[in-house]
Amino acid sequence: MKVKDIVVREIEKIKPDASVFEAVEIMLEKGIRALIVEPQSERDTYGVITVRDIVFKAVVKGLELDDIKVAEIASKPLVCIDGSWEIMHAAKLMANLNLARLAVTEGGEIIGMVSLMDIMKVYHCCPHVLKLS
């Protein structure tokens, strides 16, 4: 099974100069755990800000979420894979890089994200789909 078969296509992007508070509002409103952070310039790369980033890099430090820009705590670069990848290969990459999600591309454009939970759902429903090799 290919990553494009399970990709979650509802993605949200945020500007790097937005406040972390704005990111939290979007995540809560949309019921999502990550936002893609747009590049600051043509030479910059995409990033990602996650609930984990916000909690570990801001909340536990007692920082004011209005005073922190998304770019200050986002993870960069955004790790992307093509939708044609096998799910097991994506899972192995996530394990090797200690990531919870990957951006999925098609024709060089980001079309969605795939998370560990998405892979777990496939495995739970169809364990024969993910062949360990």
N, CA, C and O atoms as a Tinker XYZ file with bonds, in Angstrom:
   532  protein
     1  N      0.851000   -1.177000    0.000000    73     2
     2  CA     0.000000    0.000000    0.000000    64     1     3
     3  C      0.895000    1.237000    0.000000    63     2     4     5
     4  O      1.945000    1.259000    0.642000    81     3
     5  N      0.472000    2.244000   -0.714000    73     3     6
     6  CA     1.246000    3.468000   -0.870000    64     5     7
     7  C      0.789000    4.535000    0.130000    63     6     8     9
     8  O     -0.351000    4.533000    0.594000    81     7
     9  N      1.707000    5.435000    0.442000    73     7    10
    10  CA     1.404000    6.539000    1.349000    64     9    11
    11  C      0.244000    7.380000    0.809000    63    10    12    13
    12  O     -0.592000    7.850000    1.581000    81    11
    13  N      0.190000    7.572000   -0.510000    73    11    14
    14  CA    -0.890000    8.396000   -1.083000    64    13    15
    15  C     -2.270000    7.810000   -0.805000    63    14    16    17
    16  O     -3.272000    8.520000   -0.896000    81    15
    17  N     -2.334000    6.523000   -0.467000    73    15    18
    18  CA    -3.611000    5.879000   -0.168000    64    17    19
    19  C     -4.129000    6.224000    1.233000    63    18    20    21
    20  O     -5.312000    6.040000    1.520000    81    19
    21  N     -3.253000    6.717000    2.093000    73    19    22
    22  CA    -3.674000    7.022000    3.467000    64    21    23
    23  C     -3.414000    8.470000    3.862000    63    22    24    25
    24  O     -3.734000    8.866000    4.982000    81    23
    25  N     -2.846000    9.261000    2.972000    73    23    26
    26  CA    -2.476000   10.637000    3.303000    64    25    27
    27  C     -3.698000   11.444000    3.733000    63    26    28    29
    28  O     -4.775000   11.322000    3.149000    81    27
    29  N     -3.516000   12.260000    4.751000    73    27    30
    30  CA    -4.552000   13.189000    5.188000    64    29    31
    31  C     -4.325000   14.478000    4.417000    63    30    32    33
    32  O     -3.321000   15.166000    4.604000    81    31
    33  N     -5.275000   14.791000    3.547000    73    31    34
    34  CA    -5.090000   15.913000    2.626000    64    33    35
    35  C     -5.519000   17.258000    3.194000    63    34    36    37
    36  O     -5.253000   18.293000    2.583000    81    35
    37  N     -6.166000   17.266000    4.331000    73    35    38
    38  CA    -6.565000   18.526000    4.943000    64    37    39
    39  C     -5.390000   19.072000    5.745000    63    38    40    41
    40  O     -5.207000   18.730000    6.913000    81    39
    41  N     -4.606000   19.920000    5.107000    73    39    42
    42  CA    -3.464000   20.514000    5.799000    64    41    43
    43  C     -3.703000   22.004000    5.963000    63    42    44    45
    44  O     -4.428000   22.627000    5.187000    81    43
    45  N     -3.093000   22.546000    6.963000    73    43    46
    46  CA    -3.167000   23.980000    7.219000    64    45    47
    47  C     -1.746000   24.524000    7.244000    63    46    48    49
    48  O     -0.828000   23.890000    7.765000    81    47
    49  N     -1.587000   25.694000    6.679000    73    47    50
    50  CA    -0.294000   26.370000    6.684000    64    49    51
    51  C     -0.389000   27.611000    7.553000    63    50    52    53
    52  O     -1.472000   28.148000    7.786000    81    51
    53  N      0.770000   28.055000    8.026000    73    51    54
    54  CA     0.835000   29.254000    8.838000    64    53    55
    55  C      2.094000   30.026000    8.460000    63    54    56    57
    56  O      3.106000   29.437000    8.082000    81    55
    57  N      2.020000   31.328000    8.567000    73    55    58
    58  CA     3.165000   32.196000    8.282000    64    57    59
    59  C      4.165000   32.095000    9.433000    63    58    60    61
    60  O      3.760000   31.954000   10.586000    81    59
    61  N      5.453000   32.165000    9.139000    73    59    62
    62  CA     6.462000   32.039000   10.193000    64    61    63
    63  C      6.426000   33.171000   11.216000    63    62    64    65
    64  O      6.874000   32.994000   12.349000    81    63
    65  N      5.897000   34.331000   10.826000    73    63    66
    66  CA     5.850000   35.459000   11.756000    64    65    67
    67  C      4.554000   35.505000   12.573000    63    66    68    69
    68  O      4.351000   36.433000   13.356000    81    67
    69  N      3.680000   34.514000   12.396000    73    67    70
    70  CA     2.476000   34.417000   13.227000    64    69    71
    71  C      2.900000   34.041000   14.648000    63    70    72    73
    72  O      3.953000   33.439000   14.856000    81    71
    73  N      2.072000   34.403000   15.608000    73    71    74
    74  CA     2.393000   34.031000   16.991000    64    73    75
    75  C      2.046000   32.567000   17.238000    63    74    76    77
    76  O      1.210000   31.982000   16.549000    81    75
    77  N      2.697000   32.005000   18.217000    73    75    78
    78  CA     2.396000   30.629000   18.597000    64    77    79
    79  C      0.953000   30.545000   19.103000    63    78    80    81
    80  O      0.291000   29.523000   18.922000    81    79
    81  N      0.470000   31.604000   19.730000    73    79    82
    82  CA    -0.922000   31.638000   20.171000    64    81    83
    83  C     -1.866000   31.465000   18.980000    63    82    84    85
    84  O     -2.855000   30.737000   19.075000    81    83
    85  N     -1.566000   32.130000   17.862000    73    83    86
    86  CA    -2.376000   31.970000   16.650000    64    85    87
    87  C     -2.342000   30.522000   16.158000    63    86    88    89
    88  O     -3.360000   29.985000   15.720000    81    87
    89  N     -1.172000   29.898000   16.235000    73    87    90
    90  CA    -1.046000   28.502000   15.819000    64    89    91
    91  C     -1.930000   27.607000   16.687000    63    90    92    93
    92  O     -2.610000   26.718000   16.175000    81    91
    93  N     -1.921000   27.839000   17.986000    73    91    94
    94  CA    -2.746000   27.054000   18.907000    64    93    95
    95  C     -4.221000   27.231000   18.563000    63    94    96    97
    96  O     -4.976000   26.258000   18.538000    81    95
    97  N     -4.631000   28.466000   18.297000    73    95    98
    98  CA    -6.036000   28.717000   17.948000    64    97    99
    99  C     -6.450000   27.930000   16.703000    63    98   100   101
   100  O     -7.529000   27.340000   16.671000    81    99
   101  N     -5.589000   27.922000   15.673000    73    99   102
   102  CA    -5.896000   27.188000   14.442000    64   101   103
   103  C     -5.990000   25.693000   14.725000    63   102   104   105
   104  O     -6.917000   25.025000   14.267000    81   103
   105  N     -5.021000   25.170000   15.486000    73   103   106
   106  CA    -5.018000   23.739000   15.793000    64   105   107
   107  C     -6.282000   23.331000   16.540000    63   106   108   109
   108  O     -6.890000   22.306000   16.233000    81   107
   109  N     -6.668000   24.131000   17.513000    73   107   110
   110  CA    -7.873000   23.810000   18.286000    64   109   111
   111  C     -9.123000   23.914000   17.427000    63   110   112   113
   112  O    -10.005000   23.058000   17.504000    81   111
   113  N     -9.203000   24.950000   16.614000    73   111   114
   114  CA   -10.372000   25.150000   15.754000    64   113   115
   115  C    -10.524000   24.027000   14.736000    63   114   116   117
   116  O    -11.633000   23.558000   14.478000    81   115
   117  N     -9.402000   23.598000   14.160000    73   115   118
   118  CA    -9.434000   22.580000   13.106000    64   117   119
   119  C     -9.321000   21.158000   13.643000    63   118   120   121
   120  O     -9.545000   20.200000   12.902000    81   119
   121  N     -8.977000   21.008000   14.919000    73   119   122
   122  CA    -8.814000   19.679000   15.494000    64   121   123
   123  C     -7.613000   18.942000   14.924000    63   122   124   125
   124  O     -7.673000   17.740000   14.666000    81   123
   125  N     -6.513000   19.682000   14.730000    73   123   126
   126  CA    -5.298000   19.086000   14.159000    64   125   127
   127  C     -4.134000   19.270000   15.115000    63   126   128   129
   128  O     -4.206000   20.058000   16.059000    81   127
   129  N     -3.051000   18.528000   14.858000    73   127   130
   130  CA    -1.897000   18.541000   15.750000    64   129   131
   131  C     -0.650000   19.170000   15.150000    63   130   132   133
   132  O      0.383000   19.257000   15.814000    81   131
   133  N     -0.739000   19.612000   13.892000    73   131   134
   134  CA     0.443000   20.186000   13.247000    64   133   135
   135  C      0.027000   21.165000   12.159000    63   134   136   137
   136  O     -1.023000   21.028000   11.532000    81   135
   137  N      0.887000   22.154000   11.959000    73   135   138
   138  CA     0.707000   23.128000   10.891000    64   137   139
   139  C      1.996000   23.192000   10.086000    63   138   140   141
   140  O      3.090000   23.119000   10.645000    81   139
   141  N      1.866000   23.326000    8.793000    73   139   142
   142  CA     3.045000   23.518000    7.955000    64   141   143
   143  C      3.407000   24.997000    8.002000    63   142   144   145
   144  O      2.558000   25.864000    7.798000    81   143
   145  N      4.667000   25.269000    8.269000    73   143   146
   146  CA     5.150000   26.639000    8.355000    64   145   147
   147  C      5.738000   27.029000    7.002000    63   146   148   149
   148  O      6.640000   26.372000    6.482000    81   147
   149  N      5.209000   28.100000    6.455000    73   147   150
   150  CA     5.659000   28.559000    5.141000    64   149   151
   151  C      7.075000   29.115000    5.228000    63   150   152   153
   152  O      7.492000   29.587000    6.285000    81   151
   153  N      7.813000   29.062000    4.130000    73   151   154
   154  CA     9.173000   29.636000    4.116000    64   153   155
   155  C      9.128000   31.151000    4.332000    63   154   156   157
   156  O      8.163000   31.817000    3.956000    81   155
   157  N     10.194000   31.681000    4.947000    73   155   158
   158  CA    10.280000   33.121000    5.173000    64   157   159
   159  C     10.747000   33.856000    3.922000    63   158   160   161
   160  O     10.479000   35.045000    3.750000    81   159
   161  N     11.446000   33.137000    3.055000    73   159   162
   162  CA    11.960000   33.737000    1.824000    64   161   163
   163  C     12.104000   32.636000    0.781000    63   162   164   165
   164  O     11.845000   31.465000    1.058000    81   163
   165  N     12.519000   33.022000   -0.415000    73   163   166
   166  CA    12.716000   32.034000   -1.479000    64   165   167
   167  C     13.837000   31.054000   -1.149000    63   166   168   169
   168  O     13.841000   29.929000   -1.648000    81   167
   169  N     14.774000   31.465000   -0.325000    73   167   170
   170  CA    15.907000   30.611000    0.039000    64   169   171
   171  C     15.623000   29.749000    1.265000    63   170   172   173
   172  O     16.420000   28.876000    1.606000    81   171
   173  N     14.507000   29.985000    1.920000    73   171   174
   174  CA    14.132000   29.269000    3.131000    64   173   175
   175  C     13.399000   27.975000    2.765000    63   174   176   177
   176  O     13.016000   27.773000    1.613000    81   175
   177  N     13.212000   27.113000    3.752000    73   175   178
   178  CA    12.497000   25.859000    3.551000    64   177   179
   179  C     11.198000   25.876000    4.357000    63   178   180   181
   180  O     11.016000   26.698000    5.255000    81   179
   181  N     10.310000   24.957000    4.018000    73   179   182
   182  CA     9.109000   24.758000    4.818000    64   181   183
   183  C      9.515000   24.152000    6.157000    63   182   184   185
   184  O     10.564000   23.519000    6.276000    81   183
   185  N      8.675000   24.354000    7.152000    73   183   186
   186  CA     8.881000   23.754000    8.459000    64   185   187
   187  C      7.553000   23.190000    8.948000    63   186   188   189
   188  O      6.565000   23.156000    8.215000    81   187
   189  N      7.551000   22.755000   10.191000    73   187   190
   190  CA     6.329000   22.245000   10.802000    64   189   191
   191  C      6.330000   22.661000   12.266000    63   190   192   193
   192  O      7.366000   22.638000   12.930000    81   191
   193  N      5.168000   23.037000   12.757000    73   191   194
   194  CA     4.996000   23.297000   14.182000    64   193   195
   195  C      3.931000   22.338000   14.675000    63   194   196   197
   196  O      2.854000   22.230000   14.090000    81   195
   197  N      4.241000   21.652000   15.747000    73   195   198
   198  CA     3.355000   20.624000   16.276000    64   197   199
   199  C      2.937000   20.954000   17.703000    63   198   200   201
   200  O      3.521000   21.823000   18.351000    81   199
   201  N      1.932000   20.256000   18.172000    73   199   202
   202  CA     1.525000   20.382000   19.567000    64   201   203
   203  C      2.723000   20.094000   20.468000    63   202   204   205
   204  O      2.939000   20.788000   21.462000    81   203
   205  N      3.476000   19.100000   20.129000    73   203   206
   206  CA     4.660000   18.736000   20.919000    64   205   207
   207  C      5.652000   19.897000   20.987000    63   206   208   209
   208  O      6.177000   20.201000   22.058000    81   207
   209  N      5.912000   20.552000   19.837000    73   207   210
   210  CA     6.805000   21.707000   19.825000    64   209   211
   211  C      6.309000   22.778000   20.788000    63   210   212   213
   212  O      7.079000   23.330000   21.574000    81   211
   213  N      5.013000   23.061000   20.715000    73   211   214
   214  CA     4.444000   24.119000   21.532000    64   213   215
   215  C      4.556000   23.793000   23.018000    63   214   216   217
   216  O      4.945000   24.645000   23.817000    81   215
   217  N      4.220000   22.574000   23.381000    73   215   218
   218  CA     4.273000   22.192000   24.789000    64   217   219
   219  C      5.714000   22.149000   25.297000    63   218   220   221
   220  O      6.015000   22.731000   26.340000    81   219
   221  N      6.604000   21.471000   24.577000    73   219   222
   222  CA     7.971000   21.289000   25.060000    64   221   223
   223  C      8.853000   22.526000   24.932000    63   222   224   225
   224  O      9.749000   22.729000   25.751000    81   223
   225  N      8.616000   23.352000   23.923000    73   223   226
   226  CA     9.491000   24.500000   23.680000    64   225   227
   227  C      8.945000   25.814000   24.212000    63   226   228   229
   228  O      9.667000   26.810000   24.255000    81   227
   229  N      7.686000   25.832000   24.615000    73   227   230
   230  CA     7.099000   27.093000   25.086000    64   229   231
   231  C      6.334000   26.937000   26.397000    63   230   232   233
   232  O      6.650000   27.605000   27.382000    81   231
   233  N      5.337000   26.067000   26.416000    73   231   234
   234  CA     4.458000   25.961000   27.580000    64   233   235
   235  C      5.233000   25.572000   28.834000    63   234   236   237
   236  O      5.096000   26.233000   29.863000    81   235
   237  N      6.049000   24.508000   28.774000    73   235   238
   238  CA     6.755000   24.058000   29.979000    64   237   239
   239  C      7.822000   25.047000   30.443000    63   238   240   241
   240  O      8.287000   24.984000   31.582000    81   239
   241  N      8.200000   25.950000   29.559000    73   239   242
   242  CA     9.165000   26.988000   29.924000    64   241   243
   243  C      8.476000   28.238000   30.457000    63   242   244   245
   244  O      9.135000   29.200000   30.852000    81   243
   245  N      7.133000   28.218000   30.464000    73   243   246
   246  CA     6.381000   29.345000   30.981000    64   245   247
   247  C      6.398000   30.561000   30.066000    63   246   248   249
   248  O      6.174000   31.679000   30.529000    81   247
   249  N      6.659000   30.366000   28.784000    73   247   250
   250  CA     6.723000   31.481000   27.846000    64   249   251
   251  C      5.319000   31.920000   27.429000    63   250   252   253
   252  O      4.395000   31.108000   27.376000    81   251
   253  N      5.175000   33.189000   27.140000    73   251   254
   254  CA     3.902000   33.737000   26.675000    64   253   255
   255  C      3.732000   33.417000   25.194000    63   254   256   257
   256  O      4.558000   33.827000   24.378000    81   255
   257  N      2.692000   32.704000   24.841000    73   255   258
   258  CA     2.496000   32.258000   23.464000    64   257   259
   259  C      2.262000   33.416000   22.492000    63   258   260   261
   260  O      2.520000   33.280000   21.296000    81   259
   261  N      1.782000   34.537000   22.991000    73   259   262
   262  CA     1.610000   35.719000   22.146000    64   261   263
   263  C      2.942000   36.358000   21.774000    63   262   264   265
   264  O      3.042000   37.049000   20.760000    81   263
   265  N      3.959000   36.125000   22.592000    73   263   266
   266  CA     5.257000   36.783000   22.395000    64   265   267
   267  C      6.240000   35.969000   21.556000    63   266   268   269
   268  O      7.324000   36.454000   21.230000    81   267
   269  N      5.875000   34.747000   21.209000    73   267   270
   270  CA     6.782000   33.865000   20.465000    64   269   271
   271  C      6.262000   33.711000   19.044000    63   270   272   273
   272  O      5.072000   33.487000   18.826000    81   271
   273  N      7.159000   33.831000   18.091000    73   271   274
   274  CA     6.799000   33.625000   16.686000    64   273   275
   275  C      6.923000   32.140000   16.358000    63   274   276   277
   276  O      7.770000   31.435000   16.908000    81   275
   277  N      6.072000   31.686000   15.462000    73   275   278
   278  CA     6.072000   30.294000   15.034000    64   277   279
   279  C      7.476000   29.871000   14.581000    63   278   280   281
   280  O      7.934000   28.775000   14.907000    81   279
   281  N      8.148000   30.736000   13.836000    73   279   282
   282  CA     9.485000   30.408000   13.315000    64   281   283
   283  C     10.487000   30.097000   14.420000    63   282   284   285
   284  O     11.454000   29.372000   14.189000    81   283
   285  N     10.268000   30.635000   15.616000    73   283   286
   286  CA    11.207000   30.436000   16.720000    64   285   287
   287  C     11.198000   29.013000   17.270000    63   286   288   289
   288  O     12.201000   28.553000   17.817000    81   287
   289  N     10.070000   28.310000   17.127000    73   287   290
   290  CA    10.013000   26.960000   17.706000    64   289   291
   291  C      9.667000   25.876000   16.688000    63   290   292   293
   292  O      9.618000   24.696000   17.035000    81   291
   293  N      9.428000   26.263000   15.444000    73   291   294
   294  CA     9.093000   25.268000   14.419000    64   293   295
   295  C     10.299000   24.384000   14.125000    63   294   296   297
   296  O     11.446000   24.799000   14.287000    81   295
   297  N     10.020000   23.173000   13.697000    73   295   298
   298  CA    11.078000   22.243000   13.284000    64   297   299
   299  C     11.310000   22.422000   11.790000    63   298   300   301
   300  O     10.365000   22.487000   11.004000    81   299
   301  N     12.583000   22.502000   11.411000    73   299   302
   302  CA    12.949000   22.680000   10.006000    64   301   303
   303  C     14.129000   21.791000    9.698000    63   302   304   305
   304  O     14.910000   21.495000   10.602000    81   303
   305  N     14.296000   21.359000    8.487000    73   303   306
   306  CA    13.332000   21.491000    7.403000    64   305   307
   307  C     12.205000   20.470000    7.553000    63   306   308   309
   308  O     12.335000   19.476000    8.268000    81   307
   309  N     11.118000   20.736000    6.874000    73   307   310
   310  CA     9.997000   19.798000    6.827000    64   309   311
   311  C     10.445000   18.576000    6.029000    63   310   312   313
   312  O     10.901000   18.707000    4.893000    81   311
   313  N     10.317000   17.403000    6.617000    73   311   314
   314  CA    10.716000   16.177000    5.928000    64   313   315
   315  C      9.548000   15.724000    5.053000    63   314   316   317
   316  O      8.436000   15.510000    5.535000    81   315
   317  N      9.828000   15.582000    3.761000    73   315   318
   318  CA     8.799000   15.229000    2.778000    64   317   319
   319  C      9.136000   13.906000    2.101000    63   318   320   321
   320  O     10.301000   13.551000    1.924000    81   319
   321  N      8.087000   13.192000    1.731000    73   319   322
   322  CA     8.240000   11.985000    0.925000    64   321   323
   323  C      7.216000   12.035000   -0.200000    63   322   324   325
   324  O      6.197000   12.718000   -0.093000    81   323
   325  N      7.486000   11.328000   -1.249000    73   323   326
   326  CA     6.544000   11.242000   -2.351000    64   325   327
   327  C      5.431000   10.264000   -1.984000    63   326   328   329
   328  O      5.661000    9.273000   -1.291000    81   327
   329  N      4.228000   10.557000   -2.459000    73   327   330
   330  CA     3.076000    9.711000   -2.171000    64   329   331
   331  C      3.199000    8.288000   -2.690000    63   330   332   333
   332  O      2.448000    7.407000   -2.271000    81   331
   333  N      4.143000    8.055000   -3.603000    73   331   334
   334  CA     4.321000    6.714000   -4.166000    64   333   335
   335  C      5.119000    5.780000   -3.248000    63   334   336   337
   336  O      5.257000    4.592000   -3.541000    81   335
   337  N      5.638000    6.311000   -2.148000    73   335   338
   338  CA     6.377000    5.465000   -1.216000    64   337   339
   339  C      5.463000    4.409000   -0.605000    63   338   340   341
   340  O      4.275000    4.650000   -0.391000    81   339
   341  N      6.025000    3.247000   -0.327000    73   339   342
   342  CA     5.323000    2.214000    0.425000    64   341   343
   343  C      5.178000    2.684000    1.874000    63   342   344   345
   344  O      6.072000    3.341000    2.407000    81   343
   345  N      4.066000    2.352000    2.503000    73   343   346
   346  CA     3.814000    2.777000    3.872000    64   345   347
   347  C      4.915000    2.300000    4.819000    63   346   348   349
   348  O      5.344000    3.049000    5.698000    81   347
   349  N      5.371000    1.069000    4.646000    73   347   350
   350  CA     6.407000    0.545000    5.538000    64   349   351
   351  C      7.698000    1.351000    5.426000    63   350   352   353
   352  O      8.388000    1.558000    6.424000    81   351
   353  N      8.029000    1.806000    4.223000    73   351   354
   354  CA     9.246000    2.621000    4.060000    64   353   355
   355  C      9.095000    3.960000    4.771000    63   354   356   357
   356  O     10.045000    4.463000    5.372000    81   355
   357  N      7.899000    4.534000    4.701000    73   355   358
   358  CA     7.636000    5.781000    5.410000    64   357   359
   359  C      7.768000    5.560000    6.918000    63   358   360   361
   360  O      8.355000    6.387000    7.615000    81   359
   361  N      7.231000    4.459000    7.419000    73   359   362
   362  CA     7.312000    4.148000    8.848000    64   361   363
   363  C      8.760000    3.986000    9.292000    63   362   364   365
   364  O      9.143000    4.460000   10.362000    81   363
   365  N      9.557000    3.323000    8.475000    73   363   366
   366  CA    10.974000    3.134000    8.814000    64   365   367
   367  C     11.721000    4.464000    8.831000    63   366   368   369
   368  O     12.567000    4.687000    9.697000    81   367
   369  N     11.414000    5.352000    7.881000    73   367   370
   370  CA    12.045000    6.677000    7.861000    64   369   371
   371  C     11.661000    7.457000    9.119000    63   370   372   373
   372  O     12.506000    8.100000    9.743000    81   371
   373  N     10.390000    7.393000    9.482000    73   371   374
   374  CA     9.931000    8.088000   10.683000    64   373   375
   375  C     10.647000    7.545000   11.924000    63   374   376   377
   376  O     11.030000    8.311000   12.808000    81   375
   377  N     10.821000    6.254000   11.984000    73   375   378
   378  CA    11.523000    5.646000   13.120000    64   377   379
   379  C     12.988000    6.086000   13.147000    63   378   380   381
   380  O     13.515000    6.441000   14.201000    81   379
   381  N     13.632000    6.061000   11.996000    73   379   382
   382  CA    15.051000    6.430000   11.925000    64   381   383
   383  C     15.296000    7.892000   12.283000    63   382   384   385
   384  O     16.327000    8.229000   12.865000    81   383
   385  N     14.344000    8.761000   11.932000    73   383   386
   386  CA    14.505000   10.198000   12.185000    64   385   387
   387  C     13.765000   10.657000   13.440000    63   386   388   389
   388  O     13.791000   11.840000   13.781000    81   387
   389  N     13.105000    9.721000   14.127000    73   387   390
   390  CA    12.330000   10.018000   15.336000    64   389   391
   391  C     11.283000   11.103000   15.060000    63   390   392   393
   392  O     11.193000   12.097000   15.780000    81   391
   393  N     10.497000   10.888000   14.001000    73   391   394
   394  CA     9.449000   11.831000   13.604000    64   393   395
   395  C      8.075000   11.213000   13.798000    63   394   396   397
   396  O      7.910000    9.997000   13.704000    81   395
   397  N      7.101000   12.052000   14.068000    73   395   398
   398  CA     5.727000   11.583000   14.225000    64   397   399
   399  C      4.907000   11.780000   12.963000    63   398   400   401
   400  O      3.823000   11.211000   12.825000    81   399
   401  N      5.430000   12.598000   12.027000    73   399   402
   402  CA     4.683000   12.851000   10.786000    64   401   403
   403  C      5.624000   13.281000    9.684000    63   402   404   405
   404  O      6.718000   13.791000    9.928000    81   403
   405  N      5.167000   13.059000    8.463000    73   403   406
   406  CA     5.902000   13.449000    7.260000    64   405   407
   407  C      4.946000   14.190000    6.339000    63   406   408   409
   408  O      3.756000   13.881000    6.278000    81   407
   409  N      5.484000   15.170000    5.627000    73   407   410
   410  CA     4.695000   15.807000    4.575000    64   409   411
   411  C      4.741000   14.883000    3.365000    63   410   412   413
   412  O      5.745000   14.216000    3.114000    81   411
   413  N      3.646000   14.854000    2.623000    73   411   414
   414  CA     3.548000   14.001000    1.439000    64   413   415
   415  C      3.426000   14.910000    0.220000    63   414   416   417
   416  O      2.634000   15.852000    0.197000    81   415
   417  N      4.233000   14.600000   -0.790000    73   415   418
   418  CA     4.227000   15.421000   -1.998000    64   417   419
   419  C      3.778000   14.608000   -3.204000    63   418   420   421
   420  O      3.838000   13.379000   -3.231000    81   419
   421  N      3.330000   15.359000   -4.191000    73   419   422
   422  CA     2.969000   14.773000   -5.478000    64   421   423
   423  C      3.335000   15.831000   -6.518000    63   422   424   425
   424  O      2.832000   16.954000   -6.474000    81   423
   425  N      4.194000   15.472000   -7.434000    73   423   426
   426  CA     4.634000   16.435000   -8.428000    64   425   427
   427  C      5.359000   17.623000   -7.817000    63   426   428   429
   428  O      5.317000   18.726000   -8.361000    81   427
   429  N      6.023000   17.404000   -6.689000    73   427   430
   430  CA     6.771000   18.461000   -6.027000    64   429   431
   431  C      5.945000   19.381000   -5.142000    63   430   432   433
   432  O      6.496000   20.285000   -4.516000    81   431
   433  N      4.632000   19.169000   -5.077000    73   431   434
   434  CA     3.745000   19.991000   -4.246000    64   433   435
   435  C      3.302000   19.196000   -3.022000    63   434   436   437
   436  O      3.055000   17.993000   -3.110000    81   435
   437  N      3.205000   19.870000   -1.891000    73   435   438
   438  CA     2.713000   19.227000   -0.674000    64   437   439
   439  C      1.212000   18.996000   -0.817000    63   438   440   441
   440  O      0.442000   19.931000   -1.035000    81   439
   441  N      0.812000   17.728000   -0.689000    73   439   442
   442  CA    -0.605000   17.389000   -0.823000    64   441   443
   443  C     -1.239000   16.980000    0.502000    63   442   444   445
   444  O     -2.461000   16.876000    0.602000    81   443
   445  N     -0.416000   16.749000    1.512000    73   443   446
   446  CA    -0.959000   16.333000    2.798000    64   445   447
   447  C      0.123000   15.879000    3.740000    63   446   448   449
   448  O      1.312000   16.109000    3.518000    81   447
   449  N     -0.316000   15.224000    4.804000    73   447   450
   450  CA     0.618000   14.705000    5.800000    64   449   451
   451  C      0.204000   13.294000    6.170000    63   450   452   453
   452  O     -0.963000   12.918000    6.062000    81   451
   453  N      1.181000   12.526000    6.608000    73   451   454
   454  CA     0.921000   11.186000    7.116000    64   453   455
   455  C      1.597000   11.098000    8.488000    63   454   456   457
   456  O      2.734000   11.536000    8.662000    81   455
   457  N      0.886000   10.532000    9.443000    73   455   458
   458  CA     1.399000   10.458000   10.808000    64   457   459
   459  C      1.556000    9.005000   11.245000    63   458   460   461
   460  O      1.094000    8.078000   10.578000    81   459
   461  N      2.211000    8.839000   12.369000    73   459   462
   462  CA     2.330000    7.500000   12.949000    64   461   463
   463  C      0.941000    6.917000   13.218000    63   462   464   465
   464  O      0.719000    5.720000   13.041000    81   463
   465  N      0.017000    7.768000   13.645000    73   463   466
   466  CA    -1.338000    7.293000   13.927000    64   465   467
   467  C     -2.014000    6.803000   12.653000    63   466   468   469
   468  O     -2.736000    5.806000   12.686000    81   467
   469  N     -1.793000    7.484000   11.529000    73   467   470
   470  CA    -2.363000    7.036000   10.257000    64   469   471
   471  C     -1.846000    5.640000    9.903000    63   470   472   473
   472  O     -2.603000    4.786000    9.442000    81   471
   473  N     -0.560000    5.423000   10.121000    73   471   474
   474  CA     0.044000    4.122000    9.830000    64   473   475
   475  C     -0.489000    3.060000   10.786000    63   474   476   477
   476  O     -0.743000    1.923000   10.387000    81   475
   477  N     -0.658000    3.443000   12.057000    73   475   478
   478  CA    -1.202000    2.508000   13.046000    64   477   479
   479  C     -2.614000    2.074000   12.666000    63   478   480   481
   480  O     -2.966000    0.904000   12.818000    81   479
   481  N     -3.420000    3.004000   12.175000    73   479   482
   482  CA    -4.789000    2.677000   11.774000    64   481   483
   483  C     -4.792000    1.649000   10.648000    63   482   484   485
   484  O     -5.591000    0.714000   10.661000    81   483
   485  N     -3.902000    1.821000    9.678000    73   483   486
   486  CA    -3.814000    0.876000    8.564000    64   485   487
   487  C     -3.384000   -0.486000    9.085000    63   486   488   489
   488  O     -3.955000   -1.508000    8.704000    81   487
   489  N     -2.386000   -0.504000    9.951000    73   487   490
   490  CA    -1.895000   -1.769000   10.482000    64   489   491
   491  C     -2.979000   -2.474000   11.291000    63   490   492   493
   492  O     -3.142000   -3.690000   11.187000    81   491
   493  N     -3.717000   -1.719000   12.094000    73   491   494
   494  CA    -4.766000   -2.313000   12.927000    64   493   495
   495  C     -5.856000   -2.936000   12.064000    63   494   496   497
   496  O     -6.345000   -4.027000   12.357000    81   495
   497  N     -6.228000   -2.237000   11.006000    73   495   498
   498  CA    -7.306000   -2.734000   10.138000    64   497   499
   499  C     -6.826000   -3.819000    9.193000    63   498   500   501
   500  O     -7.557000   -4.769000    8.914000    81   499
   501  N     -5.615000   -3.687000    8.702000    73   499   502
   502  CA    -5.115000   -4.572000    7.647000    64   501   503
   503  C     -3.650000   -4.942000    7.884000    63   502   504   505
   504  O     -2.788000   -4.512000    7.118000    81   503
   505  N     -3.343000   -5.719000    8.912000    73   503   506
   506  CA    -1.937000   -6.013000    9.223000    64   505   507
   507  C     -1.182000   -6.670000    8.067000    63   506   508   509
   508  O      0.040000   -6.542000    7.981000    81   507
   509  N     -1.876000   -7.359000    7.192000    73   507   510
   510  CA    -1.217000   -8.018000    6.066000    64   509   511
   511  C     -0.695000   -7.013000    5.043000    63   510   512   513
   512  O      0.157000   -7.350000    4.222000    81   511
   513  N     -1.208000   -5.765000    5.090000    73   511   514
   514  CA    -0.783000   -4.741000    4.131000    64   513   515
   515  C      0.649000   -4.322000    4.385000    63   514   516   517
   516  O      1.402000   -4.064000    3.446000    81   515
   517  N      1.027000   -4.254000    5.654000    73   515   518
   518  CA     2.382000   -3.833000    6.013000    64   517   519
   519  C      3.250000   -5.066000    6.202000    63   518   520   521
   520  O      3.264000   -5.671000    7.274000    81   519
   521  N      3.956000   -5.422000    5.172000    73   519   522
   522  CA     4.829000   -6.577000    5.246000    64   521   523
   523  C      6.181000   -6.147000    5.793000    63   522   524   525
   524  O      6.819000   -5.248000    5.247000    81   523
   525  N      6.608000   -6.776000    6.849000    73   523   526
   526  CA     7.910000   -6.473000    7.418000    64   525   527
   527  C      8.985000   -7.093000    6.556000    63   526   528   529
   528  O      9.012000   -8.307000    6.354000    81   527
   529  N      9.869000   -6.256000    6.049000    73   527   530
   530  CA    10.973000   -6.776000    5.227000    64   529   531
   531  C     12.239000   -6.037000    5.528000    63   530   532
   532  O     13.279000   -6.330000    4.938000    81   531
